[in-house]
Structure formats: structure tokens, C-alpha cells
């Protein structure tokens, strides 16, 4: 129970990686504020957190709206009296998967940056004064293996997730004098509905000429991951729990991949 009596806020916490992180933090003793624009999904995750014997609160927040971020922090403070951990997990993929950047629209880039970069900036800024005053805090930004592999099929998403890594380093420097750690995690290949959108494009390649998106995903994992196995939301949660603990008190400004070796190429 290395996170006993800690309070965490997890954005995009309703499902997938966010749910895996929320539950991992709860298993290690933290109370969790689960934030998502999908309230039903957030409620399901919060119910699982409570089954672990921890407190949980659901807050609907759009991380691209400054007032929503301030309200989320205020709700967490009102419910639990403090916020020790912030996980900036909310994010999205671009709409035009597989297109070169010359075929993408300004709106696509704006939307991708608004959620994936502006969101972590706004929420970190909202919680920073509280952490600075208490001289304690852990901020964890969720980037992507795309930022390490420079995925050509996702130029807007790749650029945005690279920006998250830069944001991590600059905020880590700013907050280090206040005993606040800021780190980033790059998840690798995790099965999600995204692969249903990606399947038609990958399916055109002779090495992946299968119709079933799940089989295609499994083939892609074997070809691109040295350990030849996919990652899970729980894998990301385990690392998040470590980075949120005092065992990681001297780790800041770092990017850690949980990718089965995919970043090695």
C-alpha cells in the first residue's frame, strides 16, 4: 500500500489505459477522482475503485477548457482535502489516419493539440499551486510510442505526443524546487477500438492481409515488438503507481516506454 492516504486525479479515466491506471493506483491505496467526458464509463471505473476499498469521485471535465480544469481540481480538493497525484491521460487520435501531413487539415491538428497538449498544460497549471504550496506532488503525462517511432500514419498525433514529452521536461524543471515530480509514460501497442479504424489501411499491406482487426493487431504486434506481445492498460497502471510513489522521489523529467521493446525499432 505504497500510496496509502494519497489522492489521485486521472483524466480520461473511464476506460482503457485510464481505467487501468485508476485501478492500479487504488490497489496501492490511493483514493481516485475519475474524470472523463463519458460519465457512464467513469462511474463504472469509480465503482471498481470503491470495490478496492478506496474512495472515488466522478467529475465530468473537458480538459481543453480552463474552467473545467479548475473546477475538477476544486472538486477533488473539496471531496478529499488534497491532491497528491495527477495523471494526464485524456487524449485522442487524429481523424485522418494514414494520410500524409500535406493532406491533413488545420482543424485536425488544432483538435489533436487541444486535447493531447493543451489539456495536460491546463490541468497541470490548475493543480500546480496546490502542490507547490504543500511542497509535494506527482504529475504523470501519458504520451505514446508514436512519439518515439515517429509514426507516419499519425502525423498530427505523433507531433502532439512529442510535444507532451517537451511539456513534461519543462514543467519538471519548474516544479522541481517544490518537490513535485513530473514524468511521462509512452504506452506501446494496446488493443483498442482504434484498431478497427486502422485495419482497412494496414490490411492493404500483403503481410497483414486479414480481415479481422484483432488478428491484424496481433500480427502487427509480433512484427513490430521485440518481445512479440501486446501491452495492457494494467501494464501502464503498474508504472504509473510506481512513479506516483515515494520510491520514485528522485525521478523527474523522464520518459519511460512500456512497449515490449518497440521503441528500439
C-alpha positions in Angstrom: 0.0 0.0 0.0 2.7 2.5 -1.0 0.0 5.1 -2.0 -1.9 4.8 1.3 -3.7 8.1 2.1 -2.8 9.6 -1.3 -5.3 11.2 -3.6 -5.1 11.0 -7.4 -6.9 12.6 -10.3 -6.9 10.6 -13.5 -8.3 12.2 -16.7 -9.8 10.0 -19.4 -10.2 7.6 -16.5 -13.3 5.9 -17.7 -11.8 3.2 -19.8 -8.8 1.7 -21.5 -5.5 3.0 -20.1 -7.2 5.5 -17.8 -9.2 2.7 -16.1 -6.0 0.5 -15.8 -4.2 3.4 -14.1 -7.1 4.3 -11.8 -7.4 0.7 -10.6 -3.6 0.3 -10.1 -3.5 3.5 -8.0 -6.4 2.3 -6.0 -4.9 -1.1 -5.4 -1.8 0.6 -4.0 -4.0 2.6 -1.6 -5.0 5.8 -3.3 -8.4 7.5 -3.4 -9.1 8.3 -7.1 -11.0 11.2 -8.8 -12.0 9.7 -12.1 -12.6 12.3 -14.7 -13.9 11.7 -18.2 -16.4 13.3 -20.7 -18.1 9.8 -20.7 -19.7 9.9 -17.3 -21.1 6.4 -17.5 -17.7 4.9 -18.2 -16.2 7.0 -15.4 -18.9 5.7 -13.0 -18.1 2.1 -13.9 -14.4 2.7 -13.1 -15.2 4.5 -9.9 -17.3 1.6 -8.8 -14.3 -0.7 -9.3 -12.1 1.7 -7.3 -14.6 1.5 -4.4 -14.6 -2.3 -4.6 -10.9 -2.0 -3.8 -11.9 -0.2 -0.5 -10.9 3.2 -1.7 -12.8 6.4 -2.1 -13.7 7.7 -5.5 -15.4 10.7 -7.1 -16.6 11.1 -10.7 -16.2 14.5 -12.3 -17.1 15.3 -15.9 -14.5 17.6 -17.3 -13.3 18.8 -20.8 -9.6 19.1 -20.4 -9.4 21.7 -23.2 -11.5 24.1 -21.2 -9.6 26.0 -18.5 -12.6 26.5 -16.2 -13.4 22.7 -16.3 -9.8 22.0 -15.2 -10.1 24.5 -12.3 -13.4 23.0 -11.4 -12.0 19.5 -11.5 -9.2 20.4 -9.1 -11.6 22.2 -6.8 -14.0 19.2 -6.7 -11.1 16.9 -5.8 -9.9 19.3 -3.0 -13.4 19.6 -1.7 -14.0 15.9 -1.6 -10.6 14.7 -0.2 -8.9 17.8 1.1 -5.8 17.5 -1.1 -4.5 16.2 -4.5 -1.2 14.3 -4.4 -1.2 12.8 -7.9 -2.3 14.0 -11.3 -2.3 11.6 -14.3 -2.9 13.5 -17.6 -4.2 10.6 -19.6 -7.1 12.1 -21.6 -6.2 12.1 -25.3 -7.4 11.3 -28.8 -6.2 10.2 -32.2 -6.5 12.4 -35.3 -9.3 11.8 -37.8 -7.3 11.3 -40.9 -5.3 8.2 -40.2 -2.8 7.1 -42.8 -2.8 10.4 -44.7 0.5 12.4 -45.2 0.6 15.6 -43.4 0.1 17.5 -46.7 -3.4 16.0 -46.8 -4.4 16.9 -43.3 -6.5 19.9 -42.4 -5.7 22.7 -39.9 -8.8 21.6 -37.9 -7.3 18.1 -37.4 -4.1 19.5 -36.0 -5.8 22.0 -33.8 -8.1 19.4 -32.3 -5.3 16.9 -31.7 -3.1 19.5 -30.0 -6.0 20.9 -28.0 -6.7 17.6 -26.3 -3.3 16.0 -26.2 -1.1 19.0 -25.3 -3.3 21.9 -24.1 -5.2 19.6 -21.8 -2.2 18.4 -19.8 -0.9 22.0 -19.7 -4.2 23.4 -18.4 -4.7 20.8 -15.8 -1.1 20.8 -14.6 -1.4 24.6 -14.3 -4.6 24.2 -12.3 -3.2 21.8 -9.8 0.4 23.2 -9.5 -0.3 26.0 -7.0 -1.8 23.4 -4.6 1.2 21.0 -5.0 3.7 23.9 -4.7 2.1 25.1 -1.5 2.2 21.7 0.0 5.7 21.1 -1.5 4.6 17.7 -2.7 3.1 16.2 -5.8 3.4 13.7 -8.7 2.3 14.6 -12.2 2.4 11.8 -14.8 1.7 12.6 -18.5 0.7 9.9 -20.9 2.4 10.2 -24.3 2.7 7.3 -26.8 5.1 5.0 -28.5 4.2 7.1 -31.6 6.3 9.9 -30.2 9.3 7.5 -30.2 8.7 5.8 -33.5 7.6 9.0 -35.4 4.6 7.2 -36.8 4.0 8.5 -40.3 0.4 7.2 -40.4 -0.4 9.6 -37.5 1.4 12.9 -38.1 -0.8 15.1 -36.0 -1.0 12.7 -33.1 2.8 11.9 -33.3 3.6 15.6 -33.2 1.3 16.2 -30.3 2.6 13.3 -28.3 6.1 14.5 -28.9 5.0 17.9 -27.5 3.8 16.2 -24.4 7.4 15.0 -23.7 8.7 18.5 -24.0 6.0 19.8 -21.8 7.0 17.1 -19.2 10.6 18.3 -19.2 9.9 22.0 -18.8 7.3 21.5 -16.1 9.6 19.1 -14.3 12.3 21.9 -14.2 9.8 24.5 -13.0 8.3 22.3 -10.2 11.4 20.5 -9.0 12.2 23.2 -6.4 8.8 22.5 -4.9 9.4 18.7 -4.6 7.0 18.0 -7.4 7.9 15.2 -9.8 6.8 15.3 -13.4 7.3 12.3 -15.7 5.9 10.8 -18.9 4.9 7.3 -19.9 4.9 6.1 -23.5 2.5 3.1 -23.8 3.1 0.7 -26.6 0.6 -1.4 -28.5 -2.6 -1.9 -26.7 -5.8 -3.4 -28.2 -8.5 -0.8 -28.5 -11.3 0.3 -30.9 -8.7 2.4 -32.7 -7.5 -0.7 -34.5 -10.9 -1.0 -36.2 -10.2 2.3 -37.9 -6.6 1.4 -38.7 -7.5 -2.1 -40.1 -8.5 -1.1 -43.6 -5.2 0.7 -44.2 -3.0 -2.0 -42.7 -5.0 -4.7 -44.5 -3.8 -3.4 -47.8 -0.3 -4.5 -47.0 0.5 -8.1 -48.1 1.9 -9.1 -44.8 -1.3 -8.1 -43.0 -3.9 -9.2 -45.4 -6.5 -10.4 -42.9 -10.0 -9.0 -42.4 -10.3 -9.4 -38.6 -8.9 -6.3 -36.9 -7.9 -8.3 -33.8 -5.9 -10.8 -35.8 -4.3 -7.9 -37.7 -3.4 -6.2 -34.4 -1.8 -9.4 -33.2 0.3 -9.8 -36.4 1.3 -6.1 -36.1 2.5 -6.6 -32.5 4.6 -9.7 -33.5 6.2 -7.8 -36.4 6.9 -4.5 -34.5 7.6 -5.6 -30.9 10.8 -7.4 -30.0 9.0 -9.2 -27.1 6.2 -10.1 -29.5 3.4 -9.4 -27.1 0.9 -6.6 -26.7 0.8 -4.3 -23.7 -2.3 -3.9 -21.4 -3.8 -1.0 -19.5 -2.6 -2.8 -16.4 1.0 -2.6 -17.6 0.7 1.2 -17.8 -1.0 1.3 -14.4 1.8 -0.6 -12.7 4.4 2.0 -13.9 2.1 4.9 -13.0 1.7 3.6 -9.5 5.5 3.4 -9.1 6.0 6.9 -10.5 3.3 8.2 -8.1 5.0 6.7 -5.1 7.9 7.9 -3.0 10.0 5.1 -4.3 10.4 7.4 -7.4 11.1 10.6 -5.5 14.3 11.2 -7.4 12.9 10.5 -10.8 11.7 13.6 -12.7 11.6 14.9 -16.3 11.9 11.4 -17.6 10.1 9.4 -20.3 9.6 5.7 -19.8 8.3 3.4 -22.5 6.1 0.4 -21.7 6.2 -1.1 -25.1 7.8 -4.6 -25.2 10.9 -3.0 -26.8 9.1 -1.4 -29.8 10.9 1.9 -29.3 14.2 0.1 -30.2 12.9 -0.3 -33.7 
